[in-house]
Amino acid sequence: TEQNWKVMEPNQKAIEKGYSKRRGRVMFPTSHDITMESLNGCLIVLKKLIDSGNEILITTKPILSVIKIICNNFYKKKDLIQFRFTITSLSNKLLSYWEPGAPPFDERLKSLIHGYEQGYKTDRWRAG
């Protein structure tokens, strides 16, 4: 509902299960962005996927502090990770209208630059 769509509920089943090597690249996450509130569960799942030898495409509206933690945690396995960040506008006014509560443009750009400077494969998705 409109009242509770922002409430993050960890998917304990996804966090607790084991993961095997999959064909192709695994997109992660598939149903939410990675925030400080969801980070611990995401780190657990990412570690399991990476430890199984999977290539990961991390897709999110990035928060710099979160991206720094991910980069630090998986630096030795960075060859298996690509970041694809959603940057749909340069205008914070438009971003806040269409993506309420999501990071502003400069936060997304700083995250993209940080991932790139740390040696990760980076990409961005934009509308239009």
N, CA, C and O atoms as CSV, one atom per row, in Angstrom:
chain,resi,resn,atom,element,x,y,z
A,1,THR,N,N,0.839,-1.188,0.000
A,1,THR,CA,C,0.000,0.000,0.000
A,1,THR,C,C,0.876,1.241,0.000
A,1,THR,O,O,2.084,1.162,0.227
A,2,GLU,N,N,0.266,2.372,-0.253
A,2,GLU,CA,C,1.016,3.627,-0.277
A,2,GLU,C,C,1.666,3.923,1.069
A,2,GLU,O,O,2.737,4.527,1.118
A,3,GLN,N,N,1.036,3.509,2.153
A,3,GLN,CA,C,1.563,3.785,3.490
A,3,GLN,C,C,2.789,2.937,3.829
A,3,GLN,O,O,3.680,3.407,4.536
A,4,ASN,N,N,2.853,1.714,3.345
A,4,ASN,CA,C,3.947,0.847,3.786
A,4,ASN,C,C,4.920,0.425,2.682
A,4,ASN,O,O,5.752,-0.452,2.911
A,5,TRP,N,N,4.836,1.024,1.499
A,5,TRP,CA,C,5.739,0.589,0.436
A,5,TRP,C,C,7.195,0.907,0.739
A,5,TRP,O,O,8.093,0.269,0.189
A,6,LYS,N,N,7.444,1.884,1.606
A,6,LYS,CA,C,8.818,2.238,1.971
A,6,LYS,C,C,9.383,1.353,3.077
A,6,LYS,O,O,10.585,1.387,3.339
A,7,VAL,N,N,8.541,0.569,3.722
A,7,VAL,CA,C,8.985,-0.267,4.834
A,7,VAL,C,C,9.736,-1.476,4.271
A,7,VAL,O,O,9.166,-2.299,3.554
A,8,MET,N,N,11.012,-1.565,4.605
A,8,MET,CA,C,11.840,-2.667,4.119
A,8,MET,C,C,11.659,-3.885,5.014
A,8,MET,O,O,11.807,-3.805,6.233
A,9,GLU,N,N,11.339,-5.001,4.398
A,9,GLU,CA,C,11.241,-6.265,5.115
A,9,GLU,C,C,12.255,-7.217,4.509
A,9,GLU,O,O,12.132,-7.576,3.338
A,10,PRO,N,N,13.253,-7.634,5.272
A,10,PRO,CA,C,14.260,-8.551,4.730
A,10,PRO,C,C,13.623,-9.858,4.278
A,10,PRO,O,O,12.736,-10.395,4.943
A,11,ASN,N,N,14.084,-10.360,3.144
A,11,ASN,CA,C,13.637,-11.653,2.642
A,11,ASN,C,C,14.524,-12.720,3.284
A,11,ASN,O,O,15.545,-13.115,2.720
A,12,GLN,N,N,14.124,-13.174,4.457
A,12,GLN,CA,C,14.944,-14.120,5.230
A,12,GLN,C,C,15.229,-15.396,4.454
A,12,GLN,O,O,16.306,-15.976,4.589
A,13,LYS,N,N,14.280,-15.837,3.647
A,13,LYS,CA,C,14.487,-17.050,2.856
A,13,LYS,C,C,15.666,-16.857,1.895
A,13,LYS,O,O,16.512,-17.742,1.762
A,14,ALA,N,N,15.719,-15.704,1.230
A,14,ALA,CA,C,16.814,-15.416,0.298
A,14,ALA,C,C,18.139,-15.247,1.033
A,14,ALA,O,O,19.190,-15.625,0.517
A,15,ILE,N,N,18.091,-14.684,2.227
A,15,ILE,CA,C,19.307,-14.460,3.013
A,15,ILE,C,C,19.873,-15.777,3.534
A,15,ILE,O,O,21.090,-15.965,3.557
A,16,GLU,N,N,19.000,-16.684,3.949
A,16,GLU,CA,C,19.441,-17.919,4.601
A,16,GLU,C,C,19.791,-19.042,3.632
A,16,GLU,O,O,20.541,-19.946,3.999
A,17,LYS,N,N,19.272,-19.013,2.409
A,17,LYS,CA,C,19.506,-20.141,1.507
A,17,LYS,C,C,20.918,-20.129,0.939
A,17,LYS,O,O,21.625,-19.124,1.016
A,18,GLY,N,N,21.311,-21.244,0.376
A,18,GLY,CA,C,22.596,-21.343,-0.297
A,18,GLY,C,C,22.441,-21.001,-1.768
A,18,GLY,O,O,21.339,-21.065,-2.311
A,19,TYR,N,N,23.535,-20.638,-2.409
A,19,TYR,CA,C,23.507,-20.274,-3.823
A,19,TYR,C,C,24.575,-21.057,-4.566
A,19,TYR,O,O,25.690,-21.227,-4.074
A,20,SER,N,N,24.229,-21.528,-5.744
A,20,SER,CA,C,25.194,-22.234,-6.579
A,20,SER,C,C,25.570,-21.345,-7.763
A,20,SER,O,O,24.998,-20.273,-7.959
A,21,LYS,N,N,26.526,-21.804,-8.533
A,21,LYS,CA,C,26.946,-21.077,-9.730
A,21,LYS,C,C,25.807,-21.102,-10.732
A,21,LYS,O,O,25.237,-22.157,-11.010
A,22,ARG,N,N,25.480,-19.946,-11.270
A,22,ARG,CA,C,24.411,-19.829,-12.263
A,22,ARG,C,C,25.014,-19.490,-13.623
A,22,ARG,O,O,26.122,-18.963,-13.718
A,23,ARG,N,N,24.258,-19.806,-14.667
A,23,ARG,CA,C,24.681,-19.425,-16.017
A,23,ARG,C,C,24.460,-17.932,-16.199
A,23,ARG,O,O,23.429,-17.395,-15.795
A,24,GLY,N,N,25.421,-17.274,-16.799
A,24,GLY,CA,C,25.277,-15.851,-17.067
A,24,GLY,C,C,25.510,-15.005,-15.833
A,24,GLY,O,O,25.924,-15.493,-14.781
A,25,ARG,N,N,25.237,-13.743,-15.991
A,25,ARG,CA,C,25.425,-12.776,-14.911
A,25,ARG,C,C,24.160,-12.701,-14.067
A,25,ARG,O,O,23.048,-12.762,-14.592
A,26,VAL,N,N,24.336,-12.570,-12.763
A,26,VAL,CA,C,23.213,-12.472,-11.829
A,26,VAL,C,C,22.968,-10.999,-11.513
A,26,VAL,O,O,23.865,-10.301,-11.039
A,27,MET,N,N,21.740,-10.528,-11.782
A,27,MET,CA,C,21.385,-9.163,-11.420
A,27,MET,C,C,20.956,-9.147,-9.960
A,27,MET,O,O,20.170,-9.988,-9.523
A,28,PHE,N,N,21.481,-8.183,-9.210
A,28,PHE,CA,C,21.164,-8.088,-7.784
A,28,PHE,C,C,21.155,-6.633,-7.362
A,28,PHE,O,O,22.028,-5.874,-7.783
A,29,PRO,N,N,20.205,-6.219,-6.551
A,29,PRO,CA,C,18.995,-6.932,-6.150
A,29,PRO,C,C,17.942,-6.862,-7.253
A,29,PRO,O,O,18.111,-6.150,-8.243
A,30,THR,N,N,16.867,-7.601,-7.070
A,30,THR,CA,C,15.830,-7.651,-8.100
A,30,THR,C,C,14.554,-6.932,-7.705
A,30,THR,O,O,13.694,-6.703,-8.556
A,31,SER,N,N,14.406,-6.569,-6.437
A,31,SER,CA,C,13.120,-5.988,-6.029
A,31,SER,C,C,13.241,-4.727,-5.180
A,31,SER,O,O,12.223,-4.212,-4.717
A,32,HIS,N,N,14.439,-4.218,-4.963
A,32,HIS,CA,C,14.612,-3.025,-4.128
A,32,HIS,C,C,15.994,-2.438,-4.383
A,32,HIS,O,O,16.835,-3.066,-5.026
A,33,ASP,N,N,16.219,-1.251,-3.883
A,33,ASP,CA,C,17.554,-0.664,-3.929
A,33,ASP,C,C,18.322,-1.085,-2.679
A,33,ASP,O,O,17.728,-1.517,-1.691
A,34,ILE,N,N,19.634,-0.955,-2.729
A,34,ILE,CA,C,20.455,-1.276,-1.568
A,34,ILE,C,C,20.600,-0.006,-0.736
A,34,ILE,O,O,21.179,0.981,-1.189
A,35,THR,N,N,20.075,-0.041,0.469
A,35,THR,CA,C,20.128,1.085,1.400
A,35,THR,C,C,20.879,0.640,2.653
A,35,THR,O,O,21.207,-0.538,2.795
A,36,MET,N,N,21.147,1.562,3.545
A,36,MET,CA,C,21.788,1.183,4.809
A,36,MET,C,C,20.914,0.190,5.567
A,36,MET,O,O,21.427,-0.700,6.246
A,37,GLU,N,N,19.593,0.341,5.454
A,37,GLU,CA,C,18.674,-0.558,6.166
A,37,GLU,C,C,18.713,-1.976,5.608
A,37,GLU,O,O,18.526,-2.938,6.354
A,38,SER,N,N,18.951,-2.117,4.318
A,38,SER,CA,C,18.954,-3.449,3.706
A,38,SER,C,C,20.363,-3.994,3.486
A,38,SER,O,O,20.520,-5.125,3.028
A,39,LEU,N,N,21.378,-3.213,3.802
A,39,LEU,CA,C,22.753,-3.559,3.447
A,39,LEU,C,C,23.228,-4.880,4.038
A,39,LEU,O,O,23.818,-5.683,3.315
A,40,ASN,N,N,22.997,-5.134,5.313
A,40,ASN,CA,C,23.521,-6.365,5.923
A,40,ASN,C,C,23.021,-7.613,5.216
A,40,ASN,O,O,23.804,-8.511,4.908
A,41,GLY,N,N,21.726,-7.672,4.959
A,41,GLY,CA,C,21.177,-8.820,4.236
A,41,GLY,C,C,21.743,-8.917,2.832
A,41,GLY,O,O,22.033,-10.012,2.350
A,42,CYS,N,N,21.903,-7.776,2.173
A,42,CYS,CA,C,22.461,-7.762,0.822
A,42,CYS,C,C,23.905,-8.257,0.813
A,42,CYS,O,O,24.302,-8.996,-0.088
A,43,LEU,N,N,24.688,-7.856,1.803
A,43,LEU,CA,C,26.079,-8.313,1.876
A,43,LEU,C,C,26.162,-9.824,2.049
A,43,LEU,O,O,27.040,-10.468,1.476
A,44,ILE,N,N,25.256,-10.387,2.832
A,44,ILE,CA,C,25.235,-11.841,3.035
A,44,ILE,C,C,24.951,-12.555,1.721
A,44,ILE,O,O,25.651,-13.499,1.356
A,45,VAL,N,N,23.921,-12.101,1.012
A,45,VAL,CA,C,23.550,-12.740,-0.256
A,45,VAL,C,C,24.643,-12.530,-1.301
A,45,VAL,O,O,24.995,-13.466,-2.020
A,46,LEU,N,N,25.178,-11.329,-1.395
A,46,LEU,CA,C,26.262,-11.076,-2.351
A,46,LEU,C,C,27.459,-11.980,-2.091
A,46,LEU,O,O,28.034,-12.532,-3.029
A,47,LYS,N,N,27.837,-12.134,-0.834
A,47,LYS,CA,C,28.973,-13.004,-0.499
A,47,LYS,C,C,28.716,-14.438,-0.944
A,47,LYS,O,O,29.600,-15.082,-1.509
A,48,LYS,N,N,27.517,-14.936,-0.694
A,48,LYS,CA,C,27.184,-16.303,-1.106
A,48,LYS,C,C,27.226,-16.452,-2.624
A,48,LYS,O,O,27.754,-17.438,-3.139
A,49,LEU,N,N,26.673,-15.480,-3.336
A,49,LEU,CA,C,26.684,-15.529,-4.799
A,49,LEU,C,C,28.109,-15.464,-5.340
A,49,LEU,O,O,28.468,-16.220,-6.243
A,50,ILE,N,N,28.911,-14.572,-4.795
A,50,ILE,CA,C,30.290,-14.402,-5.254
A,50,ILE,C,C,31.145,-15.610,-4.887
A,50,ILE,O,O,31.950,-16.068,-5.698
A,51,ASP,N,N,30.976,-16.128,-3.672
A,51,ASP,CA,C,31.741,-17.308,-3.254
A,51,ASP,C,C,31.435,-18.525,-4.124
A,51,ASP,O,O,32.241,-19.452,-4.202
A,52,SER,N,N,30.268,-18.523,-4.779
A,52,SER,CA,C,29.907,-19.613,-5.691
A,52,SER,C,C,30.430,-19.360,-7.104
A,52,SER,O,O,30.188,-20.158,-8.009
A,53,GLY,N,N,31.142,-18.254,-7.291
A,53,GLY,CA,C,31.750,-17.955,-8.583
A,53,GLY,C,C,30.863,-17.214,-9.555
A,53,GLY,O,O,31.178,-17.134,-10.743
A,54,ASN,N,N,29.762,-16.670,-9.076
A,54,ASN,CA,C,28.850,-15.949,-9.957
A,54,ASN,C,C,29.374,-14.564,-10.305
A,54,ASN,O,O,30.009,-13.901,-9.485
A,55,GLU,N,N,29.098,-14.137,-11.530
A,55,GLU,CA,C,29.304,-12.746,-11.916
A,55,GLU,C,C,28.054,-11.990,-11.508
A,55,GLU,O,O,26.939,-12.456,-11.741
A,56,ILE,N,N,28.233,-10.816,-10.896
A,56,ILE,CA,C,27.118,-10.064,-10.334
A,56,ILE,C,C,26.997,-8.706,-11.017
A,56,ILE,O,O,27.991,-8.008,-11.216
A,57,LEU,N,N,25.766,-8.343,-11.373
A,57,LEU,CA,C,25.441,-7.001,-11.843
A,57,LEU,C,C,24.620,-6.346,-10.743
A,57,LEU,O,O,23.445,-6.664,-10.560
A,58,ILE,N,N,25.244,-5.430,-10.011
A,58,ILE,CA,C,24.556,-4.733,-8.921
A,58,ILE,C,C,23.833,-3.533,-9.518
A,58,ILE,O,O,24.460,-2.614,-10.046
A,59,THR,N,N,22.507,-3.552,-9.426
A,59,THR,CA,C,21.675,-2.489,-9.982
A,59,THR,C,C,20.960,-1.780,-8.846
A,59,THR,O,O,20.236,-2.408,-8.073
A,60,THR,N,N,21.161,-0.477,-8.744
A,60,THR,CA,C,20.559,0.271,-7.641
A,60,THR,C,C,20.637,1.766,-7.910
A,60,THR,O,O,21.386,2.217,-8.776
A,61,LYS,N,N,19.862,2.515,-7.165
A,61,LYS,CA,C,20.031,3.965,-7.084
A,61,LYS,C,C,21.043,4.157,-5.953
A,61,LYS,O,O,20.676,4.040,-4.784
A,62,PRO,N,N,22.286,4.444,-6.269
A,62,PRO,CA,C,23.359,4.290,-5.288
A,62,PRO,C,C,23.421,5.365,-4.211
A,62,PRO,O,O,23.128,6.539,-4.436
A,63,ILE,N,N,23.814,4.907,-3.042
A,63,ILE,CA,C,24.138,5.755,-1.896
A,63,ILE,C,C,25.637,5.571,-1.669
A,63,ILE,O,O,26.098,4.444,-1.487
A,64,LEU,N,N,26.395,6.652,-1.678
A,64,LEU,CA,C,27.853,6.562,-1.646
A,64,LEU,C,C,28.366,5.741,-0.469
A,64,LEU,O,O,29.252,4.907,-0.655
A,65,SER,N,N,27.844,5.948,0.725
A,65,SER,CA,C,28.334,5.199,1.891
A,65,SER,C,C,28.101,3.696,1.721
A,65,SER,O,O,28.921,2.891,2.163
A,66,VAL,N,N,27.012,3.322,1.098
A,66,VAL,CA,C,26.706,1.908,0.841
A,66,VAL,C,C,27.671,1.346,-0.203
A,66,VAL,O,O,28.197,0.245,-0.037
A,67,ILE,N,N,27.897,2.090,-1.264
A,67,ILE,CA,C,28.790,1.626,-2.326
A,67,ILE,C,C,30.220,1.488,-1.805
A,67,ILE,O,O,30.931,0.564,-2.201
A,68,LYS,N,N,30.646,2.382,-0.935
A,68,LYS,CA,C,31.983,2.263,-0.342
A,68,LYS,C,C,32.116,0.970,0.457
A,68,LYS,O,O,33.150,0.305,0.389
A,69,ILE,N,N,31.086,0.610,1.209
A,69,ILE,CA,C,31.122,-0.625,2.000
A,69,ILE,C,C,31.176,-1.837,1.081
A,69,ILE,O,O,31.957,-2.759,1.318
A,70,ILE,N,N,30.359,-1.846,0.039
A,70,ILE,CA,C,30.372,-2.965,-0.910
A,70,ILE,C,C,31.748,-3.068,-1.569
A,70,ILE,O,O,32.309,-4.159,-1.670
A,71,CYS,N,N,32.289,-1.940,-2.013
A,71,CYS,CA,C,33.618,-1.950,-2.643
A,71,CYS,C,C,34.681,-2.497,-1.692
A,71,CYS,O,O,35.519,-3.304,-2.097
A,72,ASN,N,N,34.653,-2.067,-0.445
A,72,ASN,CA,C,35.633,-2.544,0.536
A,72,ASN,C,C,35.472,-4.029,0.820
A,72,ASN,O,O,36.465,-4.750,0.920
A,73,ASN,N,N,34.241,-4.492,0.950
A,73,ASN,CA,C,33.998,-5.896,1.298
A,73,ASN,C,C,34.397,-6.870,0.194
A,73,ASN,O,O,34.827,-7.986,0.483
A,74,PHE,N,N,34.261,-6.463,-1.060
A,74,PHE,CA,C,34.461,-7.399,-2.166
A,74,PHE,C,C,35.612,-7.005,-3.083
A,74,PHE,O,O,35.662,-7.430,-4.237
A,75,TYR,N,N,36.533,-6.199,-2.577
A,75,TYR,CA,C,37.628,-5.694,-3.393
A,75,TYR,C,C,38.423,-6.820,-4.062
A,75,TYR,O,O,38.808,-6.705,-5.226
A,76,LYS,N,N,38.662,-7.891,-3.336
A,76,LYS,CA,C,39.454,-9.001,-3.886
A,76,LYS,C,C,38.699,-9.785,-4.955
A,76,LYS,O,O,39.303,-10.566,-5.689
A,77,LYS,N,N,37.397,-9.587,-5.048
A,77,LYS,CA,C,36.572,-10.288,-6.037
A,77,LYS,C,C,35.932,-9.305,-7.017
A,77,LYS,O,O,34.933,-9.626,-7.661
A,78,LYS,N,N,36.506,-8.114,-7.126
A,78,LYS,CA,C,35.883,-7.064,-7.939
A,78,LYS,C,C,35.751,-7.449,-9.407
A,78,LYS,O,O,34.919,-6.891,-10.121
A,79,ASP,N,N,36.571,-8.407,-9.865
A,79,ASP,CA,C,36.465,-8.846,-11.256
A,79,ASP,C,C,35.137,-9.549,-11.535
A,79,ASP,O,O,34.756,-9.709,-12.695
A,80,LEU,N,N,34.428,-9.970,-10.483
A,80,LEU,CA,C,33.133,-10.636,-10.644
A,80,LEU,C,C,31.951,-9.670,-10.531
A,80,LEU,O,O,30.799,-10.086,-10.655
A,81,ILE,N,N,32.229,-8.389,-10.295
A,81,ILE,CA,C,31.157,-7.433,-9.996
A,81,ILE,C,C,31.159,-6.281,-10.996
A,81,ILE,O,O,32.207,-5.736,-11.343
A,82,GLN,N,N,29.960,-5.928,-11.447
A,82,GLN,CA,C,29.757,-4.704,-12.223
A,82,GLN,C,C,28.647,-3.915,-11.551
A,82,GLN,O,O,27.624,-4.478,-11.161
A,83,PHE,N,N,28.849,-2.617,-11.419
A,83,PHE,CA,C,27.815,-1.728,-10.896
A,83,PHE,C,C,27.061,-1.102,-12.064
A,83,PHE,O,O,27.673,-0.597,-13.006
A,84,ARG,N,N,25.734,-1.134,-12.001
A,84,ARG,CA,C,24.897,-0.382,-12.940
A,84,ARG,C,C,23.978,0.496,-12.106
A,84,ARG,O,O,23.049,0.015,-11.456
A,85,PHE,N,N,24.253,1.780,-12.138
A,85,PHE,CA,C,23.515,2.723,-11.310
A,85,PHE,C,C,22.462,3.454,-12.126
A,85,PHE,O,O,22.702,3.844,-13.269
A,86,THR,N,N,21.308,3.631,-11.533
A,86,THR,CA,C,20.213,4.341,-12.169
A,86,THR,C,C,20.424,5.840,-12.002
A,86,THR,O,O,20.374,6.372,-10.893
A,87,ILE,N,N,20.660,6.506,-13.122
A,87,ILE,CA,C,20.774,7.968,-13.135
A,87,ILE,C,C,19.836,8.445,-14.239
A,87,ILE,O,O,20.226,8.535,-15.403
A,88,THR,N,N,18.606,8.747,-13.865
A,88,THR,CA,C,17.575,9.056,-14.849
A,88,THR,C,C,17.468,10.532,-15.176
A,88,THR,O,O,16.781,10.901,-16.129
A,89,SER,N,N,18.129,11.384,-14.410
A,89,SER,CA,C,18.053,12.818,-14.658
A,89,SER,C,C,19.200,13.531,-13.951
A,89,SER,O,O,19.713,13.063,-12.934
A,90,LEU,N,N,19.588,14.665,-14.507
A,90,LEU,CA,C,20.545,15.540,-13.840
A,90,LEU,C,C,19.836,16.464,-12.863
A,90,LEU,O,O,20.474,17.115,-12.036
A,91,SER,N,N,18.519,16.517,-12.962
A,91,SER,CA,C,17.708,17.433,-12.163
A,91,SER,C,C,17.236,16.778,-10.869
A,91,SER,O,O,16.481,15.805,-10.894
A,92,ASN,N,N,17.685,17.318,-9.743
A,92,ASN,CA,C,17.224,16.791,-8.454
A,92,ASN,C,C,15.733,17.010,-8.261
A,92,ASN,O,O,15.074,16.231,-7.571
A,93,LYS,N,N,15.200,18.054,-8.860
A,93,LYS,CA,C,13.759,18.309,-8.774
A,93,LYS,C,C,12.979,17.165,-9.424
A,93,LYS,O,O,12.004,16.670,-8.857
A,94,LEU,N,N,13.410,16.752,-10.604
A,94,LEU,CA,C,12.754,15.625,-11.272
A,94,LEU,C,C,12.977,14.321,-10.513
A,94,LEU,O,O,12.051,13.528,-10.346
A,95,LEU,N,N,14.203,14.105,-10.058
A,95,LEU,CA,C,14.500,12.875,-9.317
A,95,LEU,C,C,13.630,12.760,-8.073
A,95,LEU,O,O,13.081,11.694,-7.797
A,96,SER,N,N,13.502,13.843,-7.325
A,96,SER,CA,C,12.713,13.779,-6.088
A,96,SER,C,C,11.225,13.626,-6.381
A,96,SER,O,O,10.489,13.071,-5.566
A,97,TYR,N,N,10.778,14.110,-7.530
A,97,TYR,CA,C,9.368,13.945,-7.898
A,97,TYR,C,C,9.073,12.493,-8.275
A,97,TYR,O,O,8.126,11.895,-7.763
A,98,TRP,N,N,9.888,11.927,-9.175
A,98,TRP,CA,C,9.641,10.580,-9.681
A,98,TRP,C,C,10.183,9.480,-8.771
A,98,TRP,O,O,9.694,8.351,-8.810
A,99,GLU,N,N,11.176,9.793,-7.961
A,99,GLU,CA,C,11.803,8.801,-7.084
A,99,GLU,C,C,11.923,9.371,-5.677
A,99,GLU,O,O,13.031,9.608,-5.197
A,100,PRO,N,N,10.790,9.595,-5.012
A,100,PRO,CA,C,10.834,10.223,-3.682
A,100,PRO,C,C,11.682,9.409,-2.706
A,100,PRO,O,O,11.539,8.191,-2.597
A,101,GLY,N,N,12.565,10.110,-2.002
A,101,GLY,CA,C,13.418,9.452,-1.018
A,101,GLY,C,C,14.684,8.845,-1.596
A,101,GLY,O,O,15.546,8.388,-0.845
A,102,ALA,N,N,14.811,8.831,-2.917
A,102,ALA,CA,C,16.000,8.257,-3.550
A,102,ALA,C,C,17.134,9.285,-3.545
A,102,ALA,O,O,16.889,10.478,-3.365
A,103,PRO,N,N,18.370,8.826,-3.740
A,103,PRO,CA,C,19.520,9.733,-3.700
A,103,PRO,C,C,19.473,10.794,-4.800
A,103,PRO,O,O,18.958,10.544,-5.890
A,104,PRO,N,N,20.015,11.981,-4.505
A,104,PRO,CA,C,20.099,13.034,-5.519
A,104,PRO,C,C,21.171,12.703,-6.565
A,104,PRO,O,O,21.956,11.768,-6.400
A,105,PHE,N,N,21.182,13.484,-7.627
A,105,PHE,CA,C,22.110,13.249,-8.732
A,105,PHE,C,C,23.567,13.184,-8.281
A,105,PHE,O,O,24.283,12.256,-8.657
A,106,ASP,N,N,24.020,14.155,-7.479
A,106,ASP,CA,C,25.439,14.193,-7.107
A,106,ASP,C,C,25.859,12.963,-6.310
A,106,ASP,O,O,26.997,12.510,-6.432
A,107,GLU,N,N,24.963,12.420,-5.501
A,107,GLU,CA,C,25.253,11.194,-4.742
A,107,GLU,C,C,25.445,10.015,-5.700
A,107,GLU,O,O,26.339,9.190,-5.515
A,108,ARG,N,N,24.611,9.952,-6.703
A,108,ARG,CA,C,24.700,8.870,-7.691
A,108,ARG,C,C,25.989,8.985,-8.504
A,108,ARG,O,O,26.675,7.992,-8.746
A,109,LEU,N,N,26.305,10.207,-8.917
A,109,LEU,CA,C,27.524,10.420,-9.694
A,109,LEU,C,C,28.768,10.106,-8.860
A,109,LEU,O,O,29.690,9.461,-9.358
A,110,LYS,N,N,28.809,10.544,-7.617
A,110,LYS,CA,C,29.946,10.244,-6.737
A,110,LYS,C,C,30.097,8.736,-6.537
A,110,LYS,O,O,31.217,8.230,-6.466
A,111,SER,N,N,28.991,8.025,-6.448
A,111,SER,CA,C,29.031,6.569,-6.299
A,111,SER,C,C,29.613,5.915,-7.546
A,111,SER,O,O,30.432,5.001,-7.451
A,112,LEU,N,N,29.188,6.385,-8.710
A,112,LEU,CA,C,29.701,5.867,-9.977
A,112,LEU,C,C,31.207,6.102,-10.079
A,112,LEU,O,O,31.960,5.201,-10.450
A,113,ILE,N,N,31.633,7.300,-9.751
A,113,ILE,CA,C,33.060,7.642,-9.794
A,113,ILE,C,C,33.843,6.792,-8.794
A,113,ILE,O,O,34.923,6.296,-9.118
A,114,HIS,N,N,33.313,6.620,-7.589
A,114,HIS,CA,C,34.017,5.832,-6.578
A,114,HIS,C,C,34.210,4.387,-7.048
A,114,HIS,O,O,35.315,3.850,-6.971
A,115,GLY,N,N,33.150,3.770,-7.528
A,115,GLY,CA,C,33.266,2.395,-8.012
A,115,GLY,C,C,34.297,2.276,-9.119
A,115,GLY,O,O,35.104,1.347,-9.123
A,116,TYR,N,N,34.274,3.207,-10.054
A,116,TYR,CA,C,35.227,3.217,-11.161
A,116,TYR,C,C,36.658,3.381,-10.649
A,116,TYR,O,O,37.561,2.656,-11.065
A,117,GLU,N,N,36.853,4.336,-9.749
A,117,GLU,CA,C,38.200,4.586,-9.219
A,117,GLU,C,C,38.728,3.421,-8.390
A,117,GLU,O,O,39.941,3.266,-8.246
A,118,GLN,N,N,37.838,2.605,-7.847
A,118,GLN,CA,C,38.255,1.428,-7.086
A,118,GLN,C,C,38.541,0.234,-7.996
A,118,GLN,O,O,38.932,-0.831,-7.518
A,119,GLY,N,N,38.349,0.405,-9.295
A,119,GLY,CA,C,38.667,-0.649,-10.251
A,119,GLY,C,C,37.509,-1.566,-10.601
A,119,GLY,O,O,37.708,-2.598,-11.242
A,120,TYR,N,N,36.313,-1.206,-10.191
A,120,TYR,CA,C,35.130,-2.003,-10.533
A,120,TYR,C,C,34.634,-1.626,-11.922
A,120,TYR,O,O,34.822,-0.497,-12.376
A,121,LYS,N,N,33.998,-2.587,-12.594
A,121,LYS,CA,C,33.314,-2.271,-13.846
A,121,LYS,C,C,32.087,-1.447,-13.473
A,121,LYS,O,O,31.358,-1.787,-12.541
A,122,THR,N,N,31.868,-0.371,-14.207
A,122,THR,CA,C,30.747,0.512,-13.889
A,122,THR,C,C,29.954,0.823,-15.146
A,122,THR,O,O,30.457,0.757,-16.268
A,123,ASP,N,N,28.703,1.160,-14.915
A,123,ASP,CA,C,27.781,1.493,-15.989
A,123,ASP,C,C,26.688,2.325,-15.354
A,123,ASP,O,O,26.550,2.357,-14.131
A,124,ARG,N,N,25.929,2.984,-16.168
A,124,ARG,CA,C,24.781,3.690,-15.628
A,124,ARG,C,C,23.623,3.496,-16.594
A,124,ARG,O,O,23.807,3.349,-17.803
A,125,TRP,N,N,22.434,3.502,-16.025
A,125,TRP,CA,C,21.224,3.397,-16.818
A,125,TRP,C,C,20.526,4.732,-16.748
A,125,TRP,O,O,20.388,5.321,-15.676
A,126,ARG,N,N,20.089,5.203,-17.890
A,126,ARG,CA,C,19.345,6.457,-17.901
A,126,ARG,C,C,18.129,6.301,-18.791
A,126,ARG,O,O,18.147,5.534,-19.754
A,127,ALA,N,N,17.088,7.020,-18.473
A,127,ALA,CA,C,15.864,6.983,-19.263
A,127,ALA,C,C,16.088,7.743,-20.564
A,127,ALA,O,O,16.870,8.692,-20.621
A,128,GLY,N,N,15.387,7.306,-21.603
A,128,GLY,CA,C,15.418,8.021,-22.883
A,128,GLY,C,C,16.672,7.764,-23.579
A,128,GLY,O,O,16.886,8.280,-24.676
